[in-house]
Amino acid sequence: MLRFTLDQLVVLDTIEKSGSFAGAARTLHRVPSAVSYTVQALEEAVGVVIFDRSGHRAVLTPAGRRLLDEARDLLGRARQLDQLATVLAEGWEPELHVVVDGAWPMAPLLHALAEFGARSIPTQLRIDVEYQDGVISRFDEDHADVMIALGLEDGGRLKGVPLAPLPMVLVAAPYHPLGGRRALTREALSEHVDLVVKDSSPAFARSPRRSFLGTRHVVRFSDFHSKLAALRSGVGYGWLPLHLAAASLADGSLVVLDLPDGNRWSYQPQLITRRDERPGRAAALLLQLVCGHHQESSPNRAE
């Protein structure tokens, strides 16, 4: 149990700032005797002489100065707690949990997070990056508030806002054996290593998903940036989101494979919440910000 109160620390702080007991009494709208009694009670509680009263004016002792320094840190935290309680009472969630598929371009979300943070909103943000079925698994397991998923069909329990299509391209390094060949067949692809990003759902660990092209030789990565480095190094071939492949395609370190069966396709991402749960104040704001920044970036991404 604490031996002092926040009110006693407020009085101590005010005395030092105003320069006297009388000044503190005026600032705090109290009678001088009440201020003197509060200081005396604080000194008795902590067992330390805080003010030297031997002269015509009470001054802080070295111990009193040390206590005041610590008291101001504590008062600062107490004021932050008071402000937090006020804004939480205004409807802001204590925490907002967002799960996003790592194939989706992160720029709109990052811009939204920066703007969200600049508004000094008290809600703590948690962002988890998962892949494929791992997104919905994390969303359900942790009862997250928002997710950005690719091509999800849920039977009506979720509410989705469609985002711009996410183009995927089949690529390899130009010096890879497939890089310079024309009119490739799936049989030709099966002779080489297919680089994939593994599904991050727990179910995948028990039953790995087959390669999209049915290739037997598969190397699985935990993220697209590792996969991109492997593709540029000529380890194998694979699918990449166009926004991740664009720079490498432009500088020639990757080429689109000539597969007549199809070397391009698209996901349909969605910004998803639960249909039976209305988004809180912070979630609604973040959804608005993400959609706004996504619309701004979509024309550039589609080029």
C-alpha positions, 0 to 999 in steps of 0.5 A: 500500500502506498504511503502517499497520495497523488493529491499530496504530490500535486501539492508538492509540485504546485508549491515548487512551481508557484514559489511558496505555500501561499502561491500554491494555495491560490493556484489550488483554490485552498486555504494556506493551512490546508496546503501546510497540512498536506505537506506535513502529512506527506513528510510524516508518511514518507519519513523525510523532511521535504522542506527546510523551514529554518529561514523566512521562506521554506525551501526544498531539501535535497531529499525533497528535490529528489522526491519532487523529481520522481513525483513529477514522473509519476504525475505525468504517468497519472495524467496520461492514465487519466487522459486514456480513461477519458478517450476510452470512455469516448468509444475507442477500443483498447486494442485493434487487431488486423490480420493481412495477407502478405501478398497484398501491397502493404503501402496503403496499410502503412500509410493508414497506420501512419495517419492513424498514429498521427491522430494520437488515438489511444487504441493499441494496434496489432498487425499480423502478416499471414499467408493464404488460409493462415489469414482466416485461421489467425482471424478466427483463432485470435478473434481479430477485428479486421483482415485483408484476405485474398479470394475468401468465401465464408458463407455469409458470416463475414462482411467484405469490402472488395479491393482492387484485383491483385495481379500475379505473374509467373517469373524466373531469372533471365538466365534460368533454364526456363527464362529464355524458352518460348511456348513452355508447357506444364511438363517443361515446368515440372522438371524445374524447382517451383518456388512458393510461399507456404500457407501459414495455417496450422492445417498446412503443417499437417497437410501441405498444399500442392504446387499451383502448377502441380510441380513435384520439385518445390521449395517453400518460403515463409514470405515473398521477399525471401522468395523474390531473392531466390527467384532473382538468384535463379534458384527456380521459377514461381508466381509473384504479386505484380507489385513485388515483381515490377522493379525486377521486371523493369531492370531485367533481373526477372522475366515473365515466363512464356506459358501459353496456358497462362502466365498471369492471373489475379486474386480478388482481395477483400477488407473484411470484418464480422457481419454480426459485430459492428466495428468499433470507433478505431476499426471504422477509422482504420477501414476508412483510411485503408480504403482511401489510401488504397484507392489513391495507390490502385492506379499506380499499381495497375500500370 
